[in-house]
Amino acid sequence: MKLISVVTPCYNEEDNVQECVKLIQSVFSHYDNYTYEHIFIDNASTDKTLDILRDIASTDKHVKVIANSRNFGHIRSPYHGLLQAHGDAVILFVADLQDPASLIPEFIKKWEEGFQTVVGTKRSSEESSVMFTIRKLYYKTVNRLSNIDLIDNFTGFGLYDKEVIDHLRSINDPYPYFRGLIAEIGLRIHQIPYDQPVRVRGITKNNFFTLYDIGMLGIISHSQVPLRIATMAGFLLSFISIFIAAIYFLLKLIFWNSFSLGMAPVVIGIFFFASVQLFFVGILGEYLGSIHIYSKRRPLVIEKERINF
């Protein structure tokens, strides 16, 4: 029988992991031609998540657990979990239960038809309408900047053939933008839209900094446009500055006694150019930071414990 690996990243999800296990059990109880493993990668939870997973794994050998030595972040830990799966197909299913398990049979069906990547894309969401609109605008912006066609409203929920996972292993990126890498690899991708429900239990672990981190990573991983904008803006602002300086010089020559430059244009000009410089220095810093992380070549995570492997 073919093996399908389900990978579930979790951090402080004590209210959801048991229900998550039951949902996956229910899905695969309808298949006689597949066996499955359910891999939880716990990112150093501070609640009872790991204890609950230990109890479940002691009676259910389908459930396997990787416990990280510390919190390695929301980008590295899920990616490491995917690379530890050795099924014929791998499904990424997060522990917050906002991705419907009922979509998994459709993933498997499309995979059986020959698609090597089957992903869920959010058609709508019961979260804040403002946040959903901001996310949609972000995806559109990144797609315009990117040098490849990224998948809109795609968070990682999907099924990936073992060939896709093998390609991810060969890339060996220490700080990977998983959503972009799936589009980068290409192969045969099928998208299935779904409506995301509201989180029932627990609270989201994302905040402004985590959202900014993955948002900026999506831009710098697949686009050099911000750097080129900085270069073009430098040229453009230089010409504008020379043009304005020439106008002021002529006005002073023509109206020597009546024309007064004043301090306001000088102060405004200094603050404007300083803010532009800081903005593009920040953009440059993001690219340099990415290179710095890559050059260190540190492992994605350090594992503390494995259960049922």
C-alpha positions in Angstrom: 0.0 0.0 0.0 1.1 3.5 -0.7 2.0 5.7 2.3 0.7 9.2 2.7 2.4 11.5 5.3 0.4 14.2 7.0 2.6 16.9 8.5 1.1 19.1 11.2 3.2 22.0 12.7 2.0 23.1 16.1 2.8 25.6 18.8 0.7 25.9 21.9 -2.3 24.1 20.3 -3.3 22.0 23.3 -7.0 22.7 22.5 -6.7 21.4 18.9 -4.3 18.5 18.6 -6.7 15.8 19.7 -9.3 17.0 17.3 -6.7 17.2 14.6 -5.7 13.6 15.1 -9.4 12.5 15.0 -10.0 14.4 11.7 -7.1 12.7 10.0 -8.1 9.3 11.3 -11.6 9.8 10.0 -10.3 10.8 6.5 -8.1 7.7 6.1 -10.6 5.3 7.6 -12.3 5.4 4.2 -9.2 4.2 2.3 -8.2 0.6 2.0 -5.4 1.2 -0.5 -3.5 3.8 1.5 -1.8 3.8 4.9 -0.8 7.0 6.6 1.5 8.6 9.1 0.6 11.7 11.0 3.8 13.7 11.9 3.4 16.5 14.4 6.4 18.9 14.7 6.1 20.8 18.0 7.9 24.1 18.1 8.8 24.1 21.8 5.2 24.7 23.0 4.9 26.2 26.5 1.5 24.6 27.2 0.5 20.9 27.4 0.6 20.3 23.6 3.7 18.0 23.8 2.3 16.0 26.7 -1.0 15.4 24.9 0.9 14.3 21.8 3.0 11.9 23.8 -0.2 10.3 25.2 -1.7 10.0 21.8 1.4 8.5 20.3 1.6 5.9 23.0 -1.6 4.3 21.8 -1.7 5.3 18.1 1.4 4.3 16.1 0.2 6.3 13.1 1.1 9.5 15.1 4.7 10.5 15.2 6.1 13.4 17.0 9.2 15.7 16.5 9.9 18.0 19.5 12.2 21.0 18.7 14.8 22.0 21.3 13.5 25.6 21.1 11.1 27.7 19.1 12.7 28.0 15.6 9.9 30.2 14.1 7.0 29.7 11.9 9.0 29.4 8.7 11.7 26.9 9.5 9.9 24.4 11.7 7.0 23.4 9.3 9.5 23.1 6.5 11.7 20.8 8.5 8.6 18.7 9.3 7.9 18.3 5.6 11.4 17.1 4.9 11.1 14.4 7.5 8.2 12.8 5.7 8.9 9.9 3.4 5.4 9.1 2.1 4.5 8.7 -1.6 2.7 12.0 -1.0 2.9 14.6 1.8 0.0 16.7 3.1 0.6 19.9 5.1 -2.3 20.3 7.6 -1.9 22.9 10.3 -3.2 22.4 13.9 -5.5 25.4 14.1 -8.1 23.5 12.0 -8.8 26.5 9.8 -8.0 24.4 6.8 -10.8 21.9 6.1 -9.8 18.2 6.4 -12.8 17.4 4.1 -10.6 18.7 1.2 -8.0 16.0 1.7 -9.9 13.4 -0.4 -10.1 15.9 -3.2 -6.3 16.4 -3.0 -5.8 12.6 -3.1 -8.1 12.3 -6.1 -6.3 14.9 -8.1 -3.0 13.4 -7.1 -4.2 10.0 -8.4 -5.1 11.8 -11.7 -1.4 12.8 -12.1 -1.0 16.2 -10.5 2.2 16.3 -8.4 1.1 19.3 -6.4 -2.5 19.9 -5.3 -3.0 23.1 -3.2 -5.9 24.7 -1.4 -6.4 28.4 -2.1 -8.6 30.6 0.1 -11.6 31.9 -1.9 -13.0 33.6 1.2 -12.4 33.7 4.9 -14.5 34.2 8.0 -11.6 36.1 9.6 -11.5 39.9 9.7 -12.6 41.2 6.3 -10.0 43.9 6.5 -7.2 41.3 7.1 -8.4 39.2 4.2 -8.4 42.2 1.9 -4.9 43.1 3.0 -3.7 39.6 2.3 -5.3 39.6 -1.1 -3.6 42.9 -2.0 -0.3 41.5 -0.7 -0.5 38.4 -2.9 -1.3 40.6 -5.9 1.6 42.9 -5.2 4.1 40.0 -4.7 2.9 38.4 -7.9 3.5 41.6 -9.8 7.0 42.0 -8.4 8.0 38.3 -8.7 9.9 36.8 -11.6 7.7 33.7 -11.3 3.9 33.1 -11.2 3.1 32.7 -7.5 -0.1 31.1 -6.2 -2.6 33.7 -4.9 -4.2 33.1 -1.4 -2.1 30.0 -0.9 -0.8 29.4 2.7 0.8 26.0 2.3 -2.3 23.7 2.8 -2.0 21.0 0.1 -0.7 17.7 -1.1 2.8 17.3 -2.5 4.2 14.3 -4.4 7.4 12.8 -3.1 9.2 14.1 -6.1 8.3 17.7 -5.0 9.6 16.9 -1.5 12.8 15.5 -3.0 13.3 18.8 -4.9 12.8 20.7 -1.7 15.5 18.6 0.0 17.9 19.3 -2.8 17.4 23.1 -2.5 18.7 23.1 1.1 17.5 26.6 1.9 18.1 27.6 5.6 15.2 30.1 5.6 12.8 29.0 2.9 9.8 30.8 1.5 7.8 27.5 1.1 4.9 29.0 -0.9 7.3 30.5 -3.4 9.4 27.3 -3.7 6.3 25.3 -4.7 5.7 27.7 -7.6 9.4 27.7 -8.3 9.5 24.0 -8.7 6.4 24.0 -10.9 5.7 20.5 -12.1 1.9 19.9 -12.3 0.0 22.1 -10.0 -3.8 22.0 -9.4 -5.6 24.6 -7.3 -8.7 23.9 -5.3 -10.5 26.9 -3.8 -12.1 26.7 -0.4 -13.7 28.9 2.2 -11.7 29.3 5.4 -13.7 29.0 8.6 -13.0 31.0 11.7 -10.7 29.5 14.4 -12.9 27.8 17.0 -10.4 27.1 19.8 -7.2 28.8 20.8 -5.8 32.0 19.5 -3.6 32.7 16.5 0.1 32.8 17.1 0.7 35.2 14.3 1.4 38.9 15.1 2.6 41.9 13.2 6.3 40.8 13.3 5.6 37.2 12.1 3.4 38.5 9.3 5.9 41.1 8.3 8.7 38.5 8.3 6.9 36.1 5.9 5.6 39.0 3.8 9.0 40.5 3.3 10.6 37.1 2.7 8.1 36.5 -0.1 9.2 39.6 -1.8 13.0 39.3 -1.5 13.1 35.6 -2.2 11.6 36.0 -5.7 12.2 39.5 -6.9 14.9 42.1 -7.5 12.4 44.8 -8.3 12.8 46.7 -5.0 16.5 47.0 -5.6 15.9 48.3 -9.1 13.3 50.7 -7.8 15.9 52.1 -5.4 18.3 52.6 -8.2 15.8 54.3 -10.5 14.4 56.4 -7.6 18.0 57.6 -6.9 18.4 58.8 -10.5 15.0 60.4 -10.7 15.3 62.2 -7.4 18.8 63.4 -8.4 17.4 65.0 -11.6 14.5 66.5 -9.7 16.8 68.0 -7.1 19.1 69.5 -9.8 16.0 70.9 -11.6 14.6 72.5 -8.5 18.0 73.9 -7.6 18.3 75.5 -11.1 14.8 77.1 -10.8 15.7 78.5 -7.4 19.0 79.8 -8.7 17.3 81.6 -11.7 14.5 83.0 -9.5 17.2 84.4 -7.1 19.1 86.0 -10.0 15.9 87.6 -11.5 14.3 88.7 -8.3 17.5 89.3 -6.2 16.0 91.7 -3.7 12.5 90.3 -3.3 13.0 86.5 -3.6 13.7 84.8 -0.3 14.6 81.1 -0.1 13.6 80.7 3.6 14.3 77.7 5.8 11.1 75.7 5.2 12.1 74.2 1.7 15.5 73.3 3.1 14.1 71.5 6.1 11.4 69.7 4.1 13.9 68.7 1.5 16.4 67.3 4.1 13.7 65.3 5.8 12.3 64.0 2.5 15.6 62.8 1.2 16.6 61.4 4.5 13.4 59.3 4.7 13.8 58.1 1.2 17.4 57.0 2.0 16.3 55.2 5.1 13.6 53.4 3.3 15.9 52.0 0.6 18.7 51.3 3.1 16.1 49.2 4.9 15.3 47.3 1.6 19.0 46.8 1.0 19.3 45.5 4.6 16.6 42.9 4.0 18.5 41.5 1.1 21.8 41.6 3.0 20.1 39.9 6.0 18.8 37.1 3.7 22.3 36.6 2.3 23.7 36.6 5.9 21.3 33.9 7.0 22.1 31.8 3.9 25.8 32.1 4.4 25.7 30.7 8.0 24.1 27.5 6.7 22.7 26.6 10.1 20.2 23.7 10.3 16.5 24.4 10.0 15.8 23.2 13.6 17.5 21.2 16.3 15.4 18.3 17.5 15.1 17.4 21.1 13.0 14.2 20.8 11.4 11.9 18.3 8.5 9.6 19.1 7.3 6.6 17.0 9.9 7.0 14.3 
